[in-house]
Amino acid sequence: MTRSLTFAIPKGRILDEALPLLARAGIEPEAEFHDKKSRALRFATNRADVSIIRVRAFDVATFVAHGAAQIGIVGSDVVEEFGYSELYAPVDLDIGHCRLSVAEPAGLADEDPAAMSHVRVATKYPHLTRRYYEARGLQAECVKLNGAMELAPSLGLSRRIVDLVSSGATLKANGLVETDIIMPISARLIVNRAAYKMRSADLVPLVEAFRAAVGVKDAA
């Protein structure tokens, strides 16, 4: 009997763009998946050997890295933040484009970085934030938030934030300006490395189907 593959996909910003790619790769979730009233987290698909779980983006990487799911879709920000050695990211899906940026109230732009040795930053990306500031000779104290990052400076929680930026409209609405781009972001197909070796007959064709769906000839 063929063992089922579990495919982890993220709630939120990437999902709407990911569904057409899934369809082009031959995977379509059952009707309940599209029912906004449904509280289910696991769904059947048109393929008897593939089921879908819908979880938070950060959890996609964890499920796949630990082998609870064998394959998934998640932003490159999550891949880089966790740095799981168990993850293989063979395909840039060319969706979910945004950037990870530093933002602050406009007045802070006048500060001399050379006069600072320590910064306090609100972010849900502490690893990437510390790495960014360490490269500039600064120690970053990261205040971990999972949302409403833009409120942190106005409420005195931190003077700067590191967060995902798309249009920049939310920053502007909260009196913040984008001062630097840490990295560009796009969604990646991720695979558990052990599963990719042990279940290559199942996973290699699926990876190739996604590569074909986005017109990618070589692994990212």
C-alpha positions, 0 to 999 in steps of 0.5 A: 500500500502506498504511504500517504504524503503530507503536504504542509501549506501556510495560512496567510499571504502565500496561500492564495498564490500557492493554490494555482501552483498546486493545481498546475502540479496536479494537486487540488484540495477537497472542497472543505478546504475552501470553506471559510467556516471549516475549522479542519486543519487536514484535508484530502486532495484529488490524489489518494496519496497526498493530504494537505495540512494548513498551518501557520507559516513558521510551523510549516518549516517545523512540521517538514523539518521534523518529518511530520510532513514530507513536503511544504511551501513556505517563505524564504524568510522562514527557511532562513530564520530557522536554518533547519539542516533537515530542510531542502529547498529545491524550488523558488516558486516565484510567488509571495514576493516581499522583503524583510526590512528595518523600519523606524520613526522618521526622526531616528534616521538622524542618529549616527550609527557609529555612536551606537553599540546596542539597539532594541528591535521588535521582530519575529525574526530574532535570528536574522535580526541579530545576524544583520546587526552583528554584521554592522558591529551592533548588538541587537536586543530582540523583543519577540512579537508575532504581530502588530510590529508597527506599534512597538516604536510608538508605545516605547517597546522598541525604537526599531522593527524588523518585519516583512514589507510589501507596499510599505503602506502599513509602515506609512500609516503608523509613522514609520519609514523603511531604512534598509532591506535585509533580504528579498523574500519569495516562497520556496518548495521545501522537502524533508531531506531524509524523506527525499532520499528514502521516498524519492520515488514519491517526492522527486516527481512531485518536486519536478512537477512544481519545477515545471509549474514555475518554469524552473529548470535548475534547483534554486 
